[in-house]
Amino acid sequence: MHPTRARSVPVVVTLLMVLALCVGALGSPAGAAPHRKPVHHAKYDVKRLDATDYLFFGTVSTYPRGKLLVLRKVDGTQRFTTWKKVRIQESGKFSTRLSGGNGDCFRMRIPGTDDYRTTIEDLGCIVPQ
């Protein structure tokens, strides 16, 4: 190996290490990574009323007097669509009736706010008994 090349290898390796440390210390180009908003605080339950009817109820303490969306995926389709809008009371409580055919699936969507991000929870599917 040529003597000049032998001396330049450690210099190049050192420069690469310093560059890697600088990039790691700075993080993203904008500085710190953006703060991720928390999800809404939702507690809910689904009670079976009969073969295809259910009662969906609960509380959303972080979105009083708002509206949550109930999404439904009909058996045999690929996507959820908005099925019902449910008003949330000032106390945070809500309740609605879910009904559909065998194989229909339901999902709850609470819209994002300035303090909380959009929250989506699967409620389940109607199965034959």
ChimeraX attribute file (.defattr): number of C-alpha atoms within 10 A of each C-alpha:
attribute: neighborCount
match mode: 1-to-1
recipient: residues
	/A:1	5
	/A:2	6
	/A:3	7
	/A:4	8
	/A:5	9
	/A:6	10
	/A:7	10
	/A:8	11
	/A:9	11
	/A:10	11
	/A:11	11
	/A:12	11
	/A:13	11
	/A:14	12
	/A:15	12
	/A:16	12
	/A:17	12
	/A:18	12
	/A:19	12
	/A:20	11
	/A:21	12
	/A:22	11
	/A:23	12
	/A:24	10
	/A:25	10
	/A:26	11
	/A:27	12
	/A:28	11
	/A:29	8
	/A:30	8
	/A:31	9
	/A:32	9
	/A:33	9
	/A:34	8
	/A:35	6
	/A:36	9
	/A:37	13
	/A:38	12
	/A:39	16
	/A:40	20
	/A:41	13
	/A:42	16
	/A:43	11
	/A:44	14
	/A:45	11
	/A:46	16
	/A:47	12
	/A:48	13
	/A:49	12
	/A:50	9
	/A:51	14
	/A:52	16
	/A:53	15
	/A:54	17
	/A:55	15
	/A:56	17
	/A:57	15
	/A:58	16
	/A:59	19
	/A:60	22
	/A:61	17
	/A:62	16
	/A:63	23
	/A:64	16
	/A:65	16
	/A:66	16
	/A:67	17
	/A:68	20
	/A:69	18
	/A:70	24
	/A:71	21
	/A:72	23
	/A:73	19
	/A:74	18
	/A:75	15
	/A:76	8
	/A:77	8
	/A:78	8
	/A:79	10
	/A:80	15
	/A:81	14
	/A:82	14
	/A:83	14
	/A:84	16
	/A:85	15
	/A:86	16
	/A:87	17
	/A:88	20
	/A:89	17
	/A:90	13
	/A:91	12
	/A:92	17
	/A:93	19
	/A:94	20
	/A:95	17
	/A:96	16
	/A:97	15
	/A:98	20
	/A:99	17
	/A:100	18
	/A:101	15
	/A:102	15
	/A:103	15
	/A:104	19
	/A:105	19
	/A:106	23
	/A:107	19
	/A:108	20
	/A:109	17
	/A:110	23
	/A:111	16
	/A:112	15
	/A:113	13
	/A:114	6
	/A:115	11
	/A:116	17
	/A:117	15
	/A:118	13
	/A:119	16
	/A:120	17
	/A:121	13
	/A:122	12
	/A:123	17
	/A:124	14
	/A:125	18
	/A:126	21
	/A:127	12
	/A:128	9
	/A:129	6
